[in-house]
């Protein structure tokens, strides 16, 4: 089985199209998994939701999906507010109806961030205003008990990574399709991949139950067009992140 894993599209339609084209060029996948945060951002939220609607993807709800679906506009950040004004009521309802986690195949559990929380990083801690991979024991504590899962798929941090725990569980973050850098204020920190590429992963479980094989892929696409779109929608911060993969003052 080949599983294509995408996450954190954030309304970046050309980045999504580049990833989908690459999956097809590699012979397709038996299963497509979307780890959430599908639309939020100053780009193409409605068009991205239209594109995703025709895909047969196992999808879980991200924190921005939840926020767009449930918060009053005056309580939203700028990206979520732009999104809720752009998408249809049916698309908003669809985001809210997504499950917080899903068993996508035997022994494979998908979630947006951590068990029981769509905002708590699973693999990272905040240090010096940046995300860094946390230690083995801290990751294992955050993960807790996950039943018979031997593979856990997570997103949220936008950082492609893989960690193998002593328990035999492998945790995979495919990185972000559409948002290579961001800043957050709770507490203040940045996540930076350092390039503008659209990222995803192809996971091949071991039929014997051993460690899976994972390809981390970074696709070039028209990131300049996406950056110009962000600028036109009043978000120079997003434009800079889309062009460089860094957050710069």
N, C-alpha and C positions, 0 to 999 in steps of 0.2 A: 504494500500500500504506500502510495505517495500522497502526502498531505501538504497542500500549500497553505501557509499561515500568514495572514495579513492583519494589521492592526493600525489604529490611529491614522485613518485616512484624512480626517479633518477637512472634508469638503474639497480636497485637491483632486479634481477629476482627471487632469492630464497625467498626474503621477499614478493614479489608479489604473488608467488605461495602459500605461507603460508596463506596469506590473502584470496585468492580465494578459497583455500581448506576450510577455516573456514566459509566463506559465504555459500559454498555448504553444509557443515556439519550442518549448522543452518537452512537448508531447502531452501536455495537460497534467491534471492531478486527479486522483481518485476522490479526493475530498478537498473542499475549500473551507477554511475556518477564518472567521472575522472576529477579532477580539475587541471590537467596539471603538467608540469615539469616531463615528462614521462621518458626521457632517459639520461639526462645529468649527467655524473659522470664516474669515472674510473672503472666501473664494467662490466655490460653486456648490453650496450645500444642497440646493434643490436638485440640480442636475446629477450630483453624486448619488443622492438617494434614488433617483430614477434609474441610474445605471445599476446600483446594487439590487434593486427590486427584481431584476430579471436574472440574477445569479442564484444558483442553488447553493448557498453558503450556510453553514452552521454559524450562528452569530450570537454573541453575548453583548450585554449592555455595558457601555463605558460610563464614566462619571459625567462626561459632557452630554451623552445621550440622555441620561437621567435628568440632568439639570435643564436641558432644553425642553424635555417633556413635562417637567413638574414645577419648575420655578416660575414665579411671576416675573415679567420682563424687567421690572425695576430692581429685582434682586439678582439679575444675571450680569455676568461680565460682558464685555463688548463683543466677544466672539460668539457667545451663546445668543445674545440679543440679536445680532445680525442674522444668525441662523434661523431663529424662530420667526423672524419677519420675512424670511425668504422661502421657507418650506411650506408645504400645504398642511392643513389640520390633520389630514390622514397620515402624512409622513411623520408629524409630531407624535401622533398616537402610536405609530409603528415603532418609533424609538422607545417610547415608554413601555411597550409590551415585550421588549426583548428580555430574556432571562439574565440574571446576574452571573450564572455559570452554566456549563453544559458538559455532559459526557459525550464527546464527539465520536469516539470509538472505544472499544474495550481497553480499559486501562489508561485512557487519555482524557484529562480534565482540562477544560478551557475556562478562563476567567479574564477580566480586564486587568485587575491589579492583584489583590491578595484575597484569600478566603474571608468572606464577611465584610469586605471593604473595597469599594471601587476607587479609593483615593490613596490607599496606603501602598507604598512601593514594596515589592516582594524581594527583589534582588539588590536593591540599593539603599544607601543611607545618605543623608545630606551632610556634607562636610565642607567647611569653608565656602559655603554658598554654591556648591556644585554637587551633582550626584556622583557617587563612587560605589563600586560594588561592595556590598557588606560582607562580613565574615560568614563562614559556613554555619556556625551555631545560631547566629542571629537570623539567617535565612530559614533555617530549619524550624526555629521557634515561630516565625511569622507564618510559615506554611502550615504547621500543625498536622493534624490527621486528615488525610484526604482519601480515606477508604482504600480501595484496591488500585488507585491510580499509580502508575509508574512513570508517567509523563505528564507534566503540568505546563500548559501554555499560558503565558501572561504578557501583557503589554504595558501601557500607561506611562512608562518612563521614556519611551521612544528610543531606547538604547538596545541595539541587538546584542544578545548575550546568551550564554548557556552555562548552567551550573549543575554538576552531578553531586547529589548528597550521599552520605554514607548509607542512608536507608535504601538506596537503589533508585530513588526518584531523580529524574532528569527534568530540570526546569528550563524552558526555552522562551526567550523574548525575541520576536522577529525584527524588532525595530519599527519605525514609523513609515508608512507609505507616503504620507503627505506633509509632515511637519518635522523637519530635521533639527530644529532647536526651538526652545521656548523658555520663558521665565515664569516663575510662580512666586507668590508672596506668602505662602503658609507652610513653613517659614520661607523667607526669601531665598531663592536658589534658581539655578539654570540647569537645563539639560542641553547638551551640544554634541552632535555627532561629527561636526567638522567638515561636512560636505553636503551638497544640495541633493544628493541622490534619493530616489524612492526605494525604500528597503522592505524586504519580506524574506521569508524562509521557506524551504522545502524540507519537510521532515519525513524520514523513512524509518518506521519502527522496525526493530529486530524481531523477526518471527519467533526466535527462541526466547524472547523476553529480556535480552540484554540492552546495552546502551544504544539508543537510536542514532542513526546518521542524520546530520543536519547540514544543509547548505544555507549559508547566509548570503543573500544576494542584494546588490546595490545597483539600481537601474538609472541610467541617465534619461532625462526627459526635458521638456521645455520649461525648466524652472524659472527662466527669465520671464516667460509669459505669465506664470503663476505669481511671480513677484510684482509684475506690473498690475495684475488684477488686485492684489492686496493694496498696492499704493492707490489705485483708483477708488478703492473702498475705504480709504482713510487709515490704513494700517501700515505705516512705514516700518514698524517693528517686525511685523510678519514678513515684509518684503526683504529686509536684511537677512532674516533667518533663512528664508527660502533660497536666497542667492548664495549663502555661504555655509550654512550649517552651524553658525555661531550667533550668539546674542551680543551685540555691540552697542555701546552707548552712542 
